[in-house]
């Protein structure tokens, strides 16, 4: 009976019995345990990428609860979702398995009119960050005719949003050549009515900035680095190296988005870094997150701050 009582508690906290899939078939988060709003169930998330469910475990769950949860999930969604796929992120080398169905090579995240290809066999990130959707919407409202610099571009979802909105030129830069290759594919998936001038650079910006400065100046700079990537970037000591370059990269009045998804560094860290190393920039606002990513502590959540030079 323990599994039943645990599941009943989960249902009460999470509203499991009321979970509904997006009528527009857009990507959505059905359960955001990572936001620390559901005591005892913080260790997993459940996403919907039509037509599959994607579950990520950040620690090993209790066997009894997990068995009951998986049965209940299949009873609710097996008829409308072709597969439910689980990633064990907590393992040294994360593994993936199916609760039902099979892993397809052609799975996409739908976001408004755009599609982004997913790699569900990846050892960690799948090629798309759903929680950045409000930020892409912010960019789409401002990108028409603008020159955009996309730092740490990953698979170029910001670039796709900017081109769809009519940006004049977009420079994507990342150290990962495979990520940039996927970025090019994402652009091909989402042809724009009027193409932007697109640049894809595989480069470590911490080593040199000369080429980027020659490609500028830019009207909008998006800075979304990893919080801590061994041998590559550590926000605590490296973010300042980015921030001090902004005045040389932007036009006067240009917009800056500084982003950070590190639970151990709050908004004050970004504000203090900007104040000290880019004092010519003025804080405008913090962008709101998605409603389906509830957070108990906004300082521990994704932080996206808008500044203007």
N, C-alpha and C positions, 0 to 999 in steps of 0.2 A: 504493500500500500504506500510505501514511501515515495515511489516514483509518481504515483497518482497525486499525492498531496503536493509534491514539489511542482508537478506540472500545473496543478490548479493554482498554485501561488504565482507561477510564471504567467499563466493566462490572465490572472487578476492584474498583475503589474503591467504586462505588455499589451493586453487587449488582443491576444492571439486569435480568439474566436471572431474578431472583427477585422482581421487583416484582409485587405482587398487589393487586387492588382490594378495598376494604372490602366484606365480605360483608353488612354492615348498610347499605351504600350511603351511609354517613356521609362527609362531606368529609374528605379526607386529603391529606397531602403525600407524594408519591412520591419526590421528590428535593429536598433543601434545600441547594443549593450555597452559598447566602448564609451558612450557618453556618461556612464556611471549613474544613470537615472533609474536603473532596475537592479536593486540590491540582490546580490547572489547570482546574477546572470550577466555580469559585466564582460564575460570572456568570449562572447561570440556576436557575430552580426549576420543578418540575412538580407540579401539583395535580390532584386528581380531584374533580369535582363531578358526580355521577351525572346524565346519562350522557356527560359530556364530560371531556376533558383540557384543562387551562389551563396554558400555558407562558409564563413571563415571562423575557425577556432583559434583563440590565442592562448589557450591552455587546454589540457585534457579534461573533458567534462566528466561528471559523475556518470558511471555506466548505466545505472537504473533510470535516471532522469533522461539521459540522452536517448536511450532506447525508446522510451515512451514518447519523447518529443518527435523523434524521427517517424514513428508510426503515425502520430497525429498530423505531422506535416504532409506525409504522403496521402493520408485520407483526405486532407483539405485540398491539395493542389495537383495531385498526379494526373487528374483528368484535363487540366488546363496548362500544365507545364510539362514539357517533354523530358526534362531531366532536373535532378537536384544534385548539385555537386558540392563537395565539402573539401576545403583546404585546411590541413593541419599546420597552421602558421607557427605553432609553438615548437615544432620539431627542428633539429639542427639543419636538416635539409627538408624543407616543407614538402609534404606529399599531398596528393589529391585523389579522391575516390568518389564514386557515384552512389547516392542513396537509391536512385532509380534512373533509368535512361542511360545515355552515354555522352561522352564529351565530343561535341562537334567542333570541327576546325573553323566553322563559319558562324561565330556568335558576335553580336554587335550590341553596343550600348546605344540606345536611341535617346537623343536629347533635342527636343523641339524638332526642327527639320533635319538635324544632323545625325550621322551614324559614326561610331568609332569602333574599330575592330578590337576584340578582346582576345587575349591569350590566356586561357584558363589552365594551361599546362605550365605556366611560368612558376618559378620557385617562390615568387613573392608578388610584386605588383602586376596587374593584369593588363595595363596599358591605358587605364582610364580612371580618373579620380572624380567620382560622382559629387563629392562635397564641394567641388569647385564650380558647380553649375551656376550658382548665383553670381560668381565673379565673371564667368564667361558672358552672362547676360549683361552685367555692368559694362564689360568691354564692348559688346555688340551695340550698345546704345551710344558709344562714343567714337567708334573706330572709323567711321566713314571719312575717307580722304586723308586719314592720319598715317604717320609712319610709326610702326610698333616694333619694339624690341622685346623679345620673349626669352628672358634669361632662364636657364635650366628648363628648357622647353619640353623635355621628355618626348611624348608622342604627338606634340604640337596641337593639342585640343584648343588652346587659346588662339593659336594661329588660324585654325579652321573657323572659329567664331569671328575673328577679326576680318578674314577674307569674305565670309558670308555677309558681313556688315558693310563691305566696300572699302576696306583699308587700302591706302595707296601702296604701301610697302610693308613687309613683315620680315624681320630677321629672327630666325630661331637658332639658338645656340645651346648645345649640350655636349657633354663628354662622350655620351653613348652613341656610337654610329648605328647600332640596331634600332635604338629608340627613334632616331632621326629618319631612318628608313621607313619605320612604321608611320612616322609623321607625314612623310610624302604620300604613303598609301592612304592615310586619313584624308588628305587633301583630294586625292583622286576619287575617294568615295563621296566627296561632298563638293562637286563642281560649282563654282560661283558664277553668277550671271556676268560679273565683270571680274576677271582674275586680278589678283594683287601681284606686285613684284615680290617673289618669294626667295629667301635665302636660307640655306640650311648649313650651319657651321658646326663641325665636330671639333671642339676646342675647350681647353681649360682656361676659363677667363681669369682665374687667380694668377696665372703665369704671365699674361699680357693682355692689354686692352687696346693696343694701337689699331688693330684692324676694325674693331667695333666702332671706335671713335671716327674712323674714316667713313664708315657706312652711315653715320648719323649726320646731324642730330635727329633725335626722335621726339615724337609728340607724346608717346605713352611708353613707359617701361614697366614690364611685369617681372617681378623678382620672386620666384617660388622655389627656393633651394631645398634640398633634403635637410632635415634637422641634424642628422649625424650619419655620415657615410664614411667609414674608415678609409683613410688614404685619399679622400677626395674633398670632403667639406664637413666642417663642424660649425654649426651656427654660433655657438658660444664665442669662438675665437675668430671666425671667418666672416661673419655677416658684415662687420664694420668695413672689411676690405671691399665689399660690394657698394655699400652706401656712400662711401667717400668718392666714388666714381660718378654718381648720378649727375652732378652739375655739368660735367664734361660730356655727358651723353644726351642731355635733354635740351630742348628749346626753353626759353623763359616762359613760364606758364604751363609747362608740360606736366603731365600727370604720372604719378608713380604709385604702383601697388607693391607693398612689401608684405610678403606672406610667410607664415611659419606654422608648421603643424607639430610642435614639440610640447608635450604636456608639462615638461619641467621648466619651460621658459614662457612667462606670461606676456601680456600686452606691454607692460612697462619696459621689458627688455627691448622690444622693437622701438618704442617711443624714445627711450634713452639713447639707443644707438643712432637713430635719426637726428635727435637733438644735438648730439656731440659731433657726428661725422658728416651730417648734411644739414647744417643749421639754416640754409637758405630755403629749405622746404617747409611748407606749412601743413600741419595735420588738418585733414578735411573731415574724415569719418572712418569708422570701422564698418565694413560691409557685413550685413547679416548673413547667417548661415541658413541651410535648408531646414524646413520644418520637420522633415523626417530624420534629422540628425540631432535629436534633443541632447543638450549638454547640461550637466549639473554645475560645472565650473567653466565659465567662458575663458578663463585664463589657461585652462588645460586644453581647450578646444582649438580648432583651426582658427588662426588669426589672419585677417586680410585688412590691412590699413591703407587708406587712400591719402596720399600727400600731393601737394602741388608745388612745383618749384617756383 
